[in-house]
Amino acid sequence: MEKFGKSQSVARVEDLRFLTGAGRYVDDIAPADALRAYVLRSPVAHAEITTLDTADAEEAPGVHLVLTGQKMLDAGLDTAMNAVLTQNRDGSAAASPKRPTLAEGRVRFVGEPVAMVVADTLEQARDAAELIVFDYDDLPVCVELAPSNDAIHPEAPNNRAFDFGIGDESATAEAIGNTARVVRLEVTDHRIISNPMEPRAAYAEWRDDRLHFTFGGQGVWGMKEQLSRMLHLDSAQVHVTTPDVGGGFGTKTMPYPEYFAVAHAAMVLGRPVRWFSDRSEAMLSDNAGRDLVTMAEMAFDENNRITAYRLHNLSNLGAYNSQFGQLMQGQLFSRVLTGVYDIPAAYLRTEAFYTNTTQVDAYRGAGRPEANYVLERVMDRAARELGVDPFELRRINFIRPDQFPYPTQTGETYDVGDFRKVLDHAAQDADIAGFPARRAASEKAGKLRGLGLGCYIESILGAPSEDVKVEFTGDGGALIYVGTQSNGQGHETVFAKFLSDQTGIPFEKIKVVQGDSDLIAGGGGTGGSRSVTVQTNVTLVAVADMVKGFTEFLAPEMGVAPDAVRFDDERFRADGSNLSPTMVEAAQMAREAGRDDLLTWKAHAQLPARSFPNGAHVAELEIDPETGHVEVARYTVVDDFGNLINPRLAEGQVHGGVVQGIGQALTEVAVHDAEGQLLTASFMDYAVPRAADVPMIAFDVEPVPSTANPMGMKGCGEAGTVGALAAMANAMQDALWSRGVRQVDMPFTPQRVWEMTRDAPLAAE
């Protein structure tokens, strides 16, 4: 790893300010004189708006503006929210009903923005919102994930948004039809709420015919583009910035209606306007994750090798298309459909439906956790039905190292991997050999114990290209401007250290600049485990340009030809010359010579291909059948992330991802009643995992360097969650199998586990 980084675990430089309360988030930096915005939201899931009278609210003390959907239309704005559409199996386009910024004529989920009140104080805005006369006629509510005659959108008959398919349908059907060894399983992947530590927030300013918009997001350029479109502004008139962000997890990738209303209000009033979501508001209005049911079939030959794999997803989109919602359980799911296995025939069908609930979009993993979860649940069930050890069944079916590059049935090409080596390492670290003794000890104490395996592969997503700018400063340091956006992952540390490793610029004198659309030409933002891979890739291009430029500048000073000068990450050297300047010294020499062209370097680069992180998770659960309490007794992860840039940060990302997977498996679930009311709209009812719910997580790596980028690395940001779900569920199934329980579905809350053990066929034995 010497050539492209030292692979050292450098402590995060940003943590000092975060842990001492010096972080600067949106609500910390909003202008002191900003007006406050409050959003009136629909209290019902589906209704025609009969009256929306804002006259009294507009006259209330301190009120400057009340916005509605109609008022935004009257102002000539483009009020339709953007969404990327998929394609139906027959080649036609998916449904594309309008999602308005503020409700227009109808509300379709509890929490949908209906009006925005802007006042001097938040209290005044809230009081004024209560004066808005909002009457409506109730319409039938649909929360079931199934076709329905109660249409939510006329553009989507039976509420079906799309019917997507990928793979070889006929070959898969033939293979399944020609074998008697077919394993079938229905798998539910329930809805969850992201809940980043910092809720969504934004403020906007209109000055000198230009909009400055600040929000807590995962990239500024998409927001800039959509603000320009909706507000009919030239791109140069829109400046978007993002300060510190307290967690994103995909939820903050896409724009939301409140942002456009805040920006429009600032333009109308000529005053700064700020908006901040509270926790229950976030639970009602932030995009949810997962929410699908899958019918899976897997066929095996007499040697226990997979011959075909067929899935039928039913996916809940919520009331509207969110920006990437249509991609989650179809296209993105399909990227890793067949996982780490050599499967000769596969087919995925995904039917998606609108319901009167909040939108569903990307949440840590974006389709890949869902795909791996189903696949590994089916593999675990197959091992039981075929009478094969679950570890051995996977070894039999792994793609072999000599099969790479490996084309999958859905059009991806895995570059490298050694899945058996990873699994064997995980089995050793998890002490599989000692499990029977641990299970016996649990049984002696009246407990049940289960061991669960989850192998996974994921595909890094997002834009494959990125921009960078490196600017030498007069104090012997540098600024590096990046196109990604940290949400707490440690970008300031890893990007500064990587640049330092390549150039010799002192690490402590490098400052990372991010989240400002005026300061860098473009960027892909953060998401899909792309950030470090794409940003370091383009940094290498910039460094190569720097070395070439400084070499040509220094050669006359060193009295040699340019091709005699070499750079070894520390100094420029040439045989026969006494000069051996560092890059910082070379920059100072250029500054003194008036060569300002050598002090700023820009680059744009694109990855040649995707990388495919993979790994194996082993979870061990102990269950008290009397109370349903579940303890995660042991948890082991072995990952293949290729070459590691900063092992400590990678481990931290895995720990965080595993905890979110454990949270979904044990405690987290979003629940709506039949009328579409969210019953889990606070932390009193929605349980995120606490420290006591999580064991020490054993982590190790078994790297196979990727060929898809010069660093040989593979993204790691979502890997923990991708692998955790199946490991946890398979451990639960293993614990309850002896009781006769044949179907376990997350979340494994104490009540649900107690009910499963109580009602199990062998519970009394």
ZIMO-V530078 format. One record per pair of residues at least 12 apart in sequence whose ideal C-beta (glycine too) atoms are under 8 Angstrom apart, sorted by the first residue. I is the first residue (numbers start at 1). J is the second residue. If there is no record, write none. Layout:
I J
I J
This chain:
1 643
1 644
1 712
4 501
4 502
4 536
4 540
4 643
4 710
4 711
4 712
5 497
5 498
5 501
5 502
5 536
5 643
5 645
5 711
6 497
6 501
7 643
7 644
7 645
7 646
7 647
8 497
8 646
8 647
9 646
9 647
9 648
9 649
10 493
10 497
10 507
10 646
10 648
11 493
11 648
12 490
12 492
12 493
12 649
13 492
13 493
13 496
13 508
14 486
14 490
14 492
14 493
18 244
23 244
23 246
24 243
24 244
25 198
25 201
25 216
25 243
25 244
25 245
25 246
26 198
26 201
26 202
26 203
26 214
26 215
26 216
26 243
26 274
26 276
27 201
27 274
27 276
28 243
29 214
29 243
30 201
30 203
30 214
30 272
30 274
31 203
31 205
31 272
31 274
33 271
33 272
34 203
34 271
34 272
34 273
34 274
35 64
35 118
35 119
35 120
35 265
35 269
35 271
35 272
35 273
35 274
36 118
36 119
36 120
36 121
36 122
36 124
36 125
36 273
36 274
36 275
37 116
37 117
37 118
37 125
37 258
37 261
37 262
37 265
37 273
37 274
37 275
38 116
38 117
38 119
38 122
38 125
38 126
38 128
38 129
38 275
39 113
39 114
39 115
39 116
39 117
39 258
39 261
39 275
39 281
40 113
40 114
40 115
40 116
40 117
40 129
40 132
40 134
41 110
41 111
41 112
41 113
41 114
41 281
41 284
41 285
42 103
42 107
42 109
42 110
42 111
42 112
42 114
43 110
44 107
44 110
44 136
44 138
44 675
44 676
45 107
45 108
45 109
45 110
45 141
45 143
45 356
45 357
45 675
45 676
45 677
46 106
46 107
46 108
46 109
46 138
46 139
46 140
46 141
46 142
46 152
46 356
46 676
47 106
47 107
47 136
47 137
47 138
47 139
48 105
48 106
48 136
48 137
48 139
49 103
49 105
49 106
49 107
49 114
49 134
49 135
49 136
50 135
50 136
50 137
51 133
51 134
51 135
51 136
52 68
52 70
52 114
52 115
52 132
52 133
52 134
52 135
53 132
53 133
54 66
54 68
54 115
54 132
56 131
56 132
56 133
57 115
57 117
57 128
57 129
57 131
57 132
58 128
60 119
60 124
60 127
60 128
60 131
61 124
61 127
62 119
62 120
62 121
62 124
62 125
62 128
63 117
63 118
63 119
63 124
63 125
63 128
64 118
64 119
64 120
64 269
64 271
65 117
65 118
65 265
65 268
65 269
66 115
66 116
66 117
66 118
66 128
66 132
67 102
67 115
67 116
67 117
67 118
67 261
67 264
67 265
68 102
68 114
68 115
69 100
69 101
69 102
69 103
69 104
69 105
69 114
70 104
72 101
72 102
72 261
72 264
73 104
75 264
75 268
76 232
77 101
77 230
77 231
77 232
77 260
77 264
78 229
78 230
78 232
79 100
79 101
79 102
79 104
79 230
79 260
80 98
80 99
80 100
80 101
81 99
81 100
81 101
81 255
81 257
81 320
81 323
82 226
82 229
82 255
82 323
83 96
83 99
83 320
83 321
83 322
83 323
83 324
83 325
83 326
84 323
84 324
84 326
84 327
85 162
85 321
85 326
86 162
86 164
86 326
86 327
86 330
86 331
87 162
87 164
88 162
88 163
88 164
89 163
89 164
89 165
89 349
90 163
94 161
94 162
94 164
94 326
94 352
95 153
95 155
95 156
95 160
95 161
95 162
95 321
95 354
96 155
96 321
97 153
97 154
97 155
97 156
97 320
97 321
97 354
99 320
99 321
100 257
101 113
101 230
101 257
101 260
101 261
102 114
102 115
102 116
102 257
102 261
106 139
107 136
108 152
108 319
108 320
108 356
109 318
109 319
109 356
109 357
109 358
109 359
109 676
110 284
110 356
110 358
110 676
110 677
110 678
111 281
111 284
111 285
111 358
111 678
112 285
112 319
113 257
113 258
113 261
113 285
114 134
115 129
115 132
115 134
116 258
116 261
116 262
116 265
116 275
117 129
117 132
118 265
118 269
118 273
141 356
141 674
141 675
141 676
142 159
142 354
142 355
142 356
143 355
143 356
143 357
143 672
143 673
143 674
143 676
144 355
145 291
145 292
145 293
145 314
145 315
145 316
145 353
145 355
146 314
146 353
147 159
147 160
147 353
148 353
152 319
152 354
152 355
152 356
153 354
156 354
159 353
159 354
159 355
160 351
160 352
160 353
161 317
161 321
161 326
161 352
161 353
161 354
162 326
162 330
162 350
162 351
162 352
163 349
163 350
163 351
163 352
164 330
164 331
164 348
164 349
164 350
164 351
164 352
165 347
165 348
165 349
165 350
166 330
166 331
166 334
166 337
166 347
166 348
166 410
166 411
167 334
167 337
167 345
167 346
167 347
167 348
167 409
167 410
168 345
168 346
168 347
168 409
169 347
169 349
171 308
171 345
172 308
172 309
172 310
172 345
172 346
172 347
173 310
173 347
174 345
175 299
175 307
175 308
175 344
175 345
176 297
176 299
176 308
176 310
179 299
179 300
179 301
179 307
179 308
181 299
181 300
181 301
181 302
181 386
182 297
182 298
182 299
182 300
183 297
183 298
183 299
183 300
183 378
183 381
183 382
183 385
183 386
184 295
184 296
184 297
185 296
185 377
185 378
185 381
186 293
186 294
186 295
186 296
186 743
187 293
187 294
187 296
187 373
187 374
187 377
187 378
187 745
188 292
188 293
188 294
188 745
188 746
189 290
189 291
189 292
189 293
189 294
189 370
189 373
189 374
189 725
189 746
190 290
190 291
190 664
190 669
190 670
190 745
190 746
190 747
191 288
191 289
191 290
191 291
191 316
191 357
191 360
191 669
191 670
192 288
192 289
192 290
192 363
192 663
192 664
192 668
192 669
192 670
193 283
193 286
193 288
193 289
193 668
193 670
193 680
193 686
194 249
194 250
194 251
194 286
194 287
194 288
194 289
194 363
194 364
195 279
195 282
195 283
195 686
195 688
196 246
196 247
196 248
196 249
196 251
196 252
196 487
197 246
197 247
198 216
198 245
198 246
198 247
199 276
199 277
199 278
199 279
199 281
199 282
199 286
200 215
200 216
200 252
200 256
200 258
200 276
200 277
200 282
200 286
201 215
201 216
201 274
201 275
201 276
201 277
202 214
202 215
202 216
202 258
202 259
202 262
202 274
202 275
203 215
203 262
203 266
203 272
203 273
203 274
203 275
204 262
204 263
204 265
204 266
204 267
204 272
204 273
205 266
205 272
206 266
206 267
206 269
206 270
209 237
210 237
210 238
210 239
211 227
211 231
211 233
211 237
211 238
211 239
211 263
211 266
211 267
212 239
212 240
212 241
213 227
213 238
213 239
213 240
213 241
213 259
213 262
213 263
214 240
214 241
214 242
214 243
215 240
215 242
215 259
216 242
216 243
216 245
216 246
216 248
216 252
217 242
217 245
217 248
217 252
217 253
217 485
217 525
218 245
218 248
218 250
218 252
218 253
218 485
218 487
218 525
218 526
218 527
219 242
219 253
219 483
219 484
219 485
219 523
219 524
219 525
219 526
219 527
220 240
220 241
220 242
220 485
220 515
220 516
220 517
220 523
220 525
221 240
221 483
221 517
221 522
221 523
221 524
221 525
222 253
222 254
222 255
222 525
223 240
223 255
223 259
224 238
224 239
224 240
224 517
226 255
226 260
227 240
227 259
227 260
227 263
230 260
231 260
231 263
231 264
231 267
238 517
239 516
239 517
239 518
240 516
240 517
241 515
241 516
241 517
242 485
242 514
242 515
242 516
243 515
244 486
245 485
245 486
245 487
245 488
246 487
246 488
247 487
247 488
248 487
248 488
248 526
248 527
249 363
249 364
249 487
249 660
250 289
250 361
250 362
250 363
250 364
250 365
250 366
250 527
251 286
251 287
251 289
251 361
251 362
251 363
252 487
253 323
253 324
253 361
253 362
253 525
253 526
253 527
254 287
254 322
254 323
254 324
254 361
254 362
255 323
256 285
256 286
258 275
258 277
258 285
262 274
262 275
279 682
279 683
280 681
280 682
283 670
283 678
283 680
283 681
283 682
283 686
284 358
284 678
284 681
285 358
286 358
287 318
287 322
287 325
287 358
287 359
287 360
287 361
287 362
287 363
288 318
288 357
288 358
288 359
288 360
288 361
288 363
288 670
289 360
289 361
289 362
289 363
289 364
290 360
290 363
290 369
290 370
290 664
291 315
291 316
291 360
292 313
292 314
292 315
292 316
292 329
292 370
293 313
293 314
294 311
294 312
294 313
294 314
294 370
294 374
295 311
295 312
296 309
296 310
296 311
296 374
296 375
296 377
296 378
297 309
297 310
297 311
298 310
298 378
298 379
298 382
300 382
300 386
303 396
304 386
304 388
304 393
304 396
304 397
305 342
305 396
305 397
306 341
306 342
306 343
306 344
306 397
307 344
307 345
308 343
308 344
308 345
308 346
309 337
309 338
309 343
309 345
309 346
309 347
309 375
309 378
310 346
310 347
310 348
311 337
311 347
311 348
311 349
311 374
312 349
312 350
312 351
313 329
313 330
313 333
313 348
313 349
313 350
313 351
314 350
314 351
314 352
314 353
315 328
315 329
315 330
315 350
315 351
315 352
315 353
315 360
316 352
316 353
316 355
316 357
316 360
317 352
317 353
317 354
317 355
317 359
317 360
318 354
318 355
318 357
318 358
318 359
318 360
319 354
319 355
319 356
319 357
319 358
319 359
320 354
320 359
321 359
322 359
322 360
322 361
323 361
324 361
324 362
324 366
325 359
325 360
325 361
326 352
327 366
327 367
328 360
328 361
328 362
328 366
328 367
328 370
329 350
329 352
329 367
329 370
330 348
330 350
330 352
330 367
331 367
332 366
332 367
332 368
332 461
333 348
333 350
333 367
333 368
333 370
333 371
334 348
334 367
334 371
334 410
335 367
335 368
335 371
335 410
335 412
335 458
335 459
335 461
336 368
336 371
336 372
336 412
336 456
336 457
336 458
336 459
337 371
337 375
337 408
337 409
337 410
338 375
338 408
338 409
338 410
339 371
339 372
339 375
339 376
339 455
339 456
339 457
340 394
340 398
340 399
340 417
340 419
340 455
340 456
340 457
340 614
341 375
341 379
341 394
341 397
341 398
341 399
342 397
342 398
342 399
342 400
342 403
342 406
343 397
343 409
344 409
345 409
346 409
346 410
347 409
348 410
356 676
357 672
357 676
357 678
358 678
362 527
364 657
364 660
364 717
364 718
364 721
365 458
365 718
365 721
365 722
366 461
366 527
366 528
366 718
368 456
368 458
368 459
368 718
368 722
369 661
369 718
369 721
369 722
369 725
372 454
372 456
372 457
372 458
372 722
372 723
372 725
372 726
373 454
373 725
373 726
373 729
375 726
376 453
376 454
376 455
376 456
376 726
376 727
376 730
377 726
377 729
377 730
377 733
379 393
379 394
379 397
379 455
380 452
380 453
380 726
380 730
380 733
380 734
381 733
384 737
390 453
390 730
391 423
391 427
391 432
391 453
394 419
394 423
394 453
394 455
395 420
395 423
398 419
398 420
398 423
399 414
399 417
399 419
401 416
401 417
401 418
404 416
404 417
405 707
412 459
412 610
412 612
413 609
414 457
414 612
415 609
415 611
415 612
415 706
415 707
415 708
416 612
416 704
416 705
416 706
416 707
417 457
417 612
417 614
417 640
417 704
418 640
418 702
418 704
419 455
419 457
419 614
419 616
421 702
422 455
422 614
422 615
422 616
422 638
422 639
422 640
422 702
423 455
423 616
423 638
425 616
425 638
425 700
425 702
426 453
426 615
426 616
426 617
426 618
426 636
426 637
426 638
427 616
427 618
429 618
429 636
429 638
429 698
429 700
430 451
430 618
430 620
430 634
430 636
430 698
432 451
432 618
435 449
435 451
435 620
438 620
438 633
439 451
442 622
446 624
446 625
446 626
447 622
447 623
447 624
447 625
448 622
448 623
448 625
448 735
448 736
448 738
448 739
448 757
449 620
449 621
449 622
449 623
449 633
449 735
450 620
450 621
450 623
450 730
450 731
450 732
450 733
450 734
450 735
450 736
450 737
451 618
451 619
451 620
451 731
451 734
452 618
452 619
452 620
452 621
452 726
452 727
452 728
452 729
452 730
452 731
452 732
452 733
452 734
453 616
453 617
453 618
453 726
453 727
453 730
454 616
454 617
454 618
454 619
454 723
454 724
454 725
454 726
454 727
454 728
454 730
455 614
455 615
455 616
455 617
455 723
456 614
456 615
456 616
456 617
456 719
456 722
456 723
456 726
457 612
457 613
457 614
458 529
458 612
458 613
458 614
458 715
458 718
458 719
458 722
459 610
459 612
460 528
460 529
460 530
460 533
460 610
460 611
460 612
460 613
460 714
460 715
461 527
461 528
461 529
461 530
461 610
462 524
462 525
462 527
462 528
462 530
462 534
463 524
463 525
463 530
463 534
464 530
464 534
464 606
464 607
464 610
465 524
465 534
465 538
465 604
465 605
465 606
465 607
466 482
466 483
466 484
466 523
466 524
466 534
466 535
466 537
466 538
466 604
466 605
467 483
467 520
467 521
467 522
467 523
467 538
467 602
467 603
467 604
468 480
468 481
468 482
468 483
468 520
468 535
468 538
468 539
468 541
468 542
468 602
468 603
469 481
469 519
469 520
469 542
469 600
469 601
469 602
469 603
470 499
470 539
470 542
470 543
470 546
470 600
470 601
471 599
471 600
471 601
472 584
472 587
472 591
472 599
472 600
473 509
474 591
475 509
476 506
476 509
476 584
476 588
477 505
477 506
477 509
477 510
477 511
477 584
478 499
478 503
478 505
478 509
478 510
478 511
479 510
479 511
479 512
479 513
480 495
480 496
480 499
480 510
480 511
480 512
480 513
480 539
481 513
481 514
481 519
481 520
482 495
482 512
482 513
482 514
482 520
482 523
482 535
483 514
483 520
483 522
483 523
483 524
483 525
483 535
483 538
484 514
484 523
484 524
484 525
484 526
484 530
484 531
484 534
484 535
485 514
485 515
485 523
485 525
485 526
486 514
486 526
487 526
489 526
489 531
489 649
489 653
489 717
490 646
490 649
490 652
491 512
491 514
491 526
491 531
491 532
491 535
492 512
493 646
493 649
494 532
494 645
494 646
494 649
495 512
495 532
495 535
495 536
495 539
496 510
496 511
496 512
497 645
497 646
498 536
498 539
498 645
499 539
499 543
501 569
502 539
502 540
502 543
502 569
503 543
503 546
503 569
503 583
504 569
504 570
504 571
504 582
504 583
504 584
505 583
505 584
506 584
521 602
521 604
522 604
528 715
528 718
529 613
529 715
529 716
529 717
529 718
529 719
530 715
531 715
531 717
532 645
532 713
532 715
533 607
533 611
533 709
533 711
533 713
533 714
533 715
534 607
536 645
536 711
536 713
537 605
537 607
537 709
537 710
537 711
538 603
538 604
538 605
539 603
540 605
540 710
540 711
541 603
541 604
541 605
542 601
542 602
542 603
545 601
545 603
546 583
546 601
547 567
549 598
549 601
550 567
550 572
550 583
550 586
550 587
550 590
550 598
551 565
551 567
551 572
553 586
553 589
553 590
553 593
553 595
553 598
554 572
554 579
554 581
554 586
554 589
555 574
557 579
557 589
558 572
558 574
558 577
558 579
559 576
559 577
560 574
560 575
560 576
560 577
564 576
567 583
570 582
572 586
586 598
587 599
607 708
607 709
608 708
608 709
609 707
609 708
609 709
610 708
611 642
611 706
611 708
611 709
611 713
611 714
611 715
612 706
612 708
612 714
613 639
613 640
613 641
613 642
613 714
613 715
613 716
613 719
614 639
614 640
614 714
615 637
615 638
615 639
615 640
615 719
615 723
616 637
616 638
616 723
617 635
617 636
617 637
617 658
617 723
617 724
617 726
617 727
618 634
618 635
618 636
618 637
618 727
619 632
619 634
619 635
619 636
619 724
619 727
619 728
619 730
619 731
620 632
620 633
620 634
620 635
620 731
621 633
621 728
621 731
621 732
621 735
622 735
623 732
623 735
623 736
623 753
623 757
625 739
625 754
625 757
625 763
626 754
627 750
627 754
628 749
628 750
628 751
628 752
628 753
628 754
628 755
628 757
629 750
629 753
630 666
630 732
630 748
630 750
630 753
632 662
632 666
632 693
632 694
632 695
632 728
633 695
634 695
634 698
635 658
635 662
635 694
635 695
635 696
635 697
635 698
635 727
636 697
636 698
637 654
637 658
637 697
637 698
637 699
637 700
637 720
637 723
638 699
638 700
638 701
638 702
639 654
639 699
639 700
639 701
639 702
639 716
639 719
640 701
640 702
640 703
640 704
640 714
641 701
641 703
641 713
641 714
641 715
641 716
641 719
642 703
642 704
642 705
642 706
642 711
642 712
642 713
642 714
643 703
643 705
643 706
643 711
643 712
643 713
644 701
644 703
644 713
645 711
645 713
647 701
650 701
650 716
651 699
653 716
653 717
653 719
653 720
654 697
654 699
654 716
654 719
654 720
655 697
655 699
655 720
656 720
657 717
657 718
657 719
657 720
657 721
657 722
657 724
658 694
658 697
658 720
658 721
658 723
658 724
659 689
659 694
659 720
660 689
660 720
660 721
660 724
661 720
661 721
661 722
661 723
661 724
661 725
661 727
661 728
662 689
662 693
662 694
662 724
662 728
663 688
663 689
663 693
664 721
664 725
664 746
664 747
665 724
665 725
665 728
665 729
665 732
665 746
665 747
665 748
666 689
666 693
666 728
666 746
666 747
666 748
666 749
667 687
667 688
667 689
667 693
667 747
667 749
668 686
668 687
668 688
668 689
668 747
669 686
669 746
669 747
669 749
670 686
671 685
687 749
725 746
728 746
728 748
729 744
729 745
729 746
729 748
732 744
732 748
732 753
736 756
736 757
736 760
738 762
739 757
739 760
739 761
739 762
739 763
740 760
740 761
740 762
740 763
741 756
741 757
741 760
744 756
